[in-house]
Amino acid sequence: MLDVARYLRHVRPVDPEEIHEYVSGQPHPAVVRSVLREAAFDLGMRERPDGTFVPVEEGPAEVDFRGVEAFPEAYADRLEDLLAAAYGPDWHAGESGDALRGRIRRLKEDYYRGRDVAYDRETAHAYAVYHLPDYYAAVQYPLADLADDGLLPRRLRVLDVGAGVGGPALGVHDLLPEDSLVEYHAVEPSAAADVFEALLEGSRRSFHAEVHRETAEAFEPDGEYDLLLFGNVLSELADPVAVARRYCEHLAPDGSCLLLAPADLETATGLRTVERALVDDGPYDTYAPTLRLWPGERPTDRGWTFAVQRDLAVPGFQRRLDGAAGGDGEFVNVDVQYAYATVRADGARAIEFTPDPDRWAKLTDSERHVTKRVDLVALKLSHDLSGDPGRNPLYRVSDGSESTDHYAVLTRASALNDALREAGYGDLLAFENVLVLWNDDESAYNLVVDGETVVDRIAAA
């Protein structure tokens, strides 16, 4: 049956209604379709809506990504169907609503305190209501960057470690074009796996998802993966560095490992610890966003940096759960803020730039430049952190050599330094004639950008 499919794939679309005639015993077309679906990834064929199978083109996926504005209604309806089946049509009200709100409060408290969370059915449902939309959105931004650089193949084998209720999986599904072929392996031991399977039931035929109900420590990866995904799970592992390193041994030579974590201090810096351990000891390099611009240098600062994207529209299920408790927004979560690191083994970087030591100062040498003006290059790694429109804009910056936090402070805006405000997260900037000061209150260096400072974007080489 597979031999016939391999032959016909080079001739015309493979139709199970036709192929059964060429197979000994003439199995029913439904049997042929089942066999082809199971072997689709190995055959390099995707199933079209009309039920025929066609080859998947080699090469990178072409992604048209313009950000995420809302959690899709189809997934929202599927989640509400799941909640209604579990608690009744008024799942958001009465005892069930109180229970779900109580679980969300407990999740947030446990997360803040760094306590382990046991995901029974009710906790998994609460987690989905509160976190599904933002996790769906967050994964798409760094993956879209990979796709823009031609580093996300159209035929993609994914391993999602700690897959949870399926937010990242749905995000990957919607980001990739319909002509892609995905074999998606999700490792999730808890009751969250039930939610995952329910939400992924409507995925397109060329997106093959399989759940492995094992812990990250116990699961044994098989073969190589084009994408390893650790989505908001590192903080729940006893030894995240060891687990990440073991899985990265199964990364394809041109594959990517994406680490994602919430933006808060503990989880974001915990992610950075894992990234640095992978890169310090090799053979991996950071593709984005915390590049090490200077050869032989490594950062040892606390590494708290995270991306901030536009808020999502409030999904109906969050509005209902929140409204039944007074509607003060406690159970609405539409902020898309996340720490991330993309690691690869082939040396590829989002920005290929090596500073000239005769031209630029290193951040690791800032102590000897205090009260002086210098020229330097650094990545912009935050939104405006000042927190007040009346205060000077403040941005975290890094060149990958620093042992202490550095912040660019815009004290006098001009046409010569507008690039500091306008640059996006992860952009590389050149600072000319910037004043280096020590901020004793924050135990950090301030790079003062004033009327005498020029800031320009540096294009990737």
N, C-alpha and C positions, 0 to 999 in steps of 0.2 A: 504494500500500500504506500509506504513512504518512498520507495524507489520510483513508483509511478509519479508521485507528487514531485519528486526531485527532477524528473525528466520534463514533466509538463510545465513546471514553473518557468522554464525558459521559452516556452512556446505560447502559452495563453493562461488566463486565470484558471486556477484549479477549482473545479466545481464538484463537490461531493456527490451530487446527483449523477454526474458523468463518470467519475473515477471508479465508482464501485463496479462498473461494468468491466474494468480492466483487471480486477483483482480476483484471484482464485476464490471460488465460493460465493462471489458477488455479495459481500456483506451489505447490510442495509445502509443507505446514505447517512443516517443518523450516527451509525457506528463510525463510518469514515470521517464524518465531521468531528466527532469526539477525539479520534486518534490524531487528526490534523491539529486540533486545538492544543492538545497536550504536547505535540512536537513542534509547534509553530515557531518558537524561539530558535530552536536548533536548526530548523529548516530556513529560518530567515524570512518567514512569510507572515503576513498579517491578514486577518479576516475582515473583509469589507461588509458594510451593512447588507449587501445583497446575498451574503452567505458564501461568496467565493473567496479564494485565498490568492494573494498576489505577493511577489517578492518585495521586501523592504529595501529601499535604496541605501547604499553604503554612504557613509559620511556623516557630518554633524547635523543635528536637528536645527531647523530654522524656526526660531521662536519670535513671535510678535507680542512682546510684553510691554505694557504701558502702566504697570502698577495694578494694585488690587483695590477696588472701591467698595466691594461688598462681598459677603459670604453668599455663594449662589443659593437661590431659592430652592432648587431641586434638592440640595443637600440638607437645607434647613427643614424642608418638608419631610425628608426621610428621617431626620433626627426626631422631629415631633411625632411622627408615626411610631417610632420606637418608644418614646416616652409615654404616648397614649396607650400603647399596648401593655406597658408595664404598670401604669398608675391610673389609667382612665383618661377620658378626654379633657378633664380639668386637672391635668397633672401638675400645673403650676400653682394651684390653689389648695386650700385645706391642708390635711396632714402631709400629703406627698410634697406639696410646695414647701411647707415648713422644713421637711426632712432634707430636701435638695438644697435649700438655702443654708441649712445648718451644715451640710457637708461642704458646701463652697467655703463657708467661713472657716471650717476646720482645715480644709486644704490650704487656704491662704495662711492660716496661723502655723500649720505644720511646716509649710514651705519656708516661712519667715524664720522659724526656730531651727530649721535644719533637721527636722524629725522625719523618720521614715513614714511613708504613706502606704497603707494597705488598700488595694483597689478591688473592693467587692463591687457588686452590681450597682448599688446606689451611688457609691463614690465615682464609679466610671461614668454614670449618667451625669452627675453634677460636674465632673471634669469636662465632659463634652459640651455641656451648656456654656460653661465659662471660658474654656480655652480653645475649643475647636476653630472658631473663626480666625483668631490671631495667629495660631500655629499654621493654619491653612495659608494665610497670606505670607508669613515671615519666610517660609522656605523658598518661595518663588523668587525673591529678589536676588539672593546670591547665586541661585541656579541660572537665572536669566543672564547674569554677568558671565557665567561660564559659557552659556550658549552663544552669547554675542561674540565670544572669542573662539568659537568653533570647537569647544572642548566638551560638549555634551552630545554624545553620539545618538543618532536616530534609532539605532538598535541598542537598547540600554538594559543592562542587568543591575538591579538595585538590591541592596541589603539595608533595611531600615531597622536599626537596633533600638529596642524600646519604642515600638511603633505607636503605643498608646491607643487612642480612639480613632486615629486615622487622619488627623489634620494634615500632616506633611504628605501622606500618600495622596490625598485628594488634591493637594497643591501641585504635586509632581504630575498627576494625571491631567490637570487642567492647563498646566504650563506647556506641556509637550504637544506638538501638532498631531493631527489624526493619522498622519502617515508614518508615525513612529511605532515601534514595537518594544514593549516593556515587559520584562520578567521581574516582578516585584516580590521580594521575600521580606516579610515582616516578622520580627522577633518580638513577641509580647506574651508573657505568661499569665497575666491577670485577666479579670473580667472585662477589661478594656478591649480585649480581643473580640469579644462578642459585638461591641459597638463598631469596631473596625470592620468586621465582616458585613454587618448590616449596611453600613454606609458605602462600602465598596461594591455592593451588589449591582449597582447600575453602571459600573465602569464600562468603557467601550471594549469591544471584543479583542482589540490588540493590546490591551493592558491586562496582563495575567498576574493577579495577586494571590499569594499564598501566605497563610499565617502559621508561624511555628510557635507553639505555646510552650516555650522554654525561656528560662532566664538568659540574660546576655552572657553570664558566666558559663552556663551549661551548653549553650548552643554551639555546634561545630559547623563553621562555614564550609561550603562546598564549592570548590573552583574559584574563579576570579570574578570580581564585580567592577563594573564601570563607575558605580557610585555607592559609596558607603555613607550612611546617614545616621548621625547620632542627634536626634531631635529632642532636646529638653530632657535628657536621661542621664547625663554625666554625673549630675549632683546626687543621683540615686544609687550610684554604684559604689561599692566598698573600695575598689581600687580602679578608678576610671582610666588611669594611665596604662595599666597593664592590659585592661580589656580593650582599649582603643588600639594599642600596639598589636595585640594578637589579631584583631580584625583587619588591621591595615596590611598584614602579611598576605591577605587575600585580595588586595587592591590590584586591579589590572595595571600594567606598566604606564598607561596613559589615563588612568582613572583618577577620580577625585574623592576625597573624604571630607564631608561637610559636617562640622560641629556647630550645633545651635544651642543656645541657652537663653533664659530670661535675662533682662537687662540689669537686674539688681546686682549689688556689689558682690555678694558671695558666689552666686552662680556664674556671673560673667567672668570674674577673676579665676574661678575654678576651671572654666573652659580654657582660659588663657594658659593656665598651668599645664593642662593636657596638651594643648597645641605646642607649647614651648618644649615640653618633654619629647614629643615626637620629632620636632625639628632639631633640637639641640643634639640628640643622639643619632639623628639621621635614620634612614636615607631620605627623609622627607623635607620638603620646603613649603613655606607658606605661599600660596597663590594670592590670597587676599584675606583681610584687608591690612593686617599688621606686618607689612614687609620689613625685612632687614636690609636696608639700603647699603650699609657698609659691610664689605666682605670681612669675615672673621669676627664681627661684633654680634652680640646678642643682648636683648633687653632683659633687665632684671627689676624693672619698676613693677608696681602692682598690676598694671595692664587693664584697668577698668575702662573699657570702651565699648560702645554699643551703637547700633544704627537706629534711627527713628524715621519711620515712614508715615504717610498720612493715615489718619484714623479711618476705620471702616464705618459704613453705615450700620446702625444698631440692628441686629437681626431680630426678627419677631419673637423667637423663643426667649431671648434675653429680656426683651421688653416685657413679655408676659410674666416671667418669673419675678422681675424687679417690680412691676406694677402691682402685683398681688401683695407686695410687702410695703407699699407706700410710694414706690417710684422715685427713690432718692438717688438711684444710680449705683447702689452698692453691688448689684449683680449684673451690671453691664461692663463688658470688657472688650473694647474695640481699639485699644492702643496697639500699634504694631511697632514694638520696640524689642530689640533682640541683640544679643552678642553672637558673633559667628566667626568661624575660621574655616577657610578652605585650604586643605593640605593636599599636595600631590608629590609623586615620586619622580617625576620627569624634569623637575627644575623649572617648569613654566611658572611665570608670575604675571599678575594682572598688569603690572607696570614694570617694564624692563629699564632700569636706570641704576647706574653705579656712579656715585658722586666722585668728583675730582677732589682729592684731599688738599690740593693747592688752591682750590677755589672756595670750598665750603667747609664750615666748622661742623664738628660732630656734637650732638647733644650730650654725649658722655663727657665732653670737655667743658660743659657749661660753667662749672665752678670757677674755672680760671678766666672766664669771660664776663663775670658779674660786673655790672656798671659800664660795660663796653658795648659797642655796636659791632655786630658781626653779620656775615652772610651765611645762610644755611638753607638746607632743604629738609622738608618734613611732610609727612602725610597728615591730612586733616582727619581726625578720628572722633569727631563728635558734632552734634548740633550746638547751638548757642547754649552754653551752660550758665549764663549769668542769672537766668530766672527772673529778670525784671527788665522791662523795656527801658527803664531809666538808667540802667547800669551799663557799663562798657561790655560789649559782646566778648564772650570768652569761649575759646575752643581748645580741646585737647589735641596735641600734635605729637608725632613720634617719627624718629628715623630708624628705630630698631636697635639703637646703641645705648639708650638711656637707662640709668639705674634709678632715676627719680622722675616723677611726673613733670611734664612740661605743658604749659598753656600759652596760647597766643591771645593776647589781650588787645583789642582794637580800641585805642583811646582817641584817635582822630581819623575818621574815615575820609578817604579821598579817592579820586579816580585811579590813583597809582596803587592803591591797596584793596580795591573792591573785590579782587579775586578771593580774599580771605572769607568774606561773607557769602560770595556766590558759589564757591566750590562745593562739590558734593562730598558725601562721606567716602573716605578712602582716596580722594584726589591728592596728587603730589604737588606741593607748592614750593616755590623758591622765595625766600625772604632775604631782601637786601637792606642792609643798614638797620637791622632790628636790634633793639636794646634789650640786653639780658639782665634781669633782676631776680633776686631771691625773695620769695614770699615766705616769711617766717611763720605766718599764721597757718598756711596750708602745707608747709614743708615741701614746697614745689618751686620750680623755676617759672617765671613769667617772661614771655617774649613780648615786649611792648611794641605794638605796631602803631606808629603815630604818623604825623605829616611828613616825616623824613624817611619813612619806610616804604619800599616798593615790594609788592607781593604779586607774583605771577604764577599761573598754572604751568606745569611742565608736562608736555605731551609724552606719552609712552614711546620709548624708542623701539 
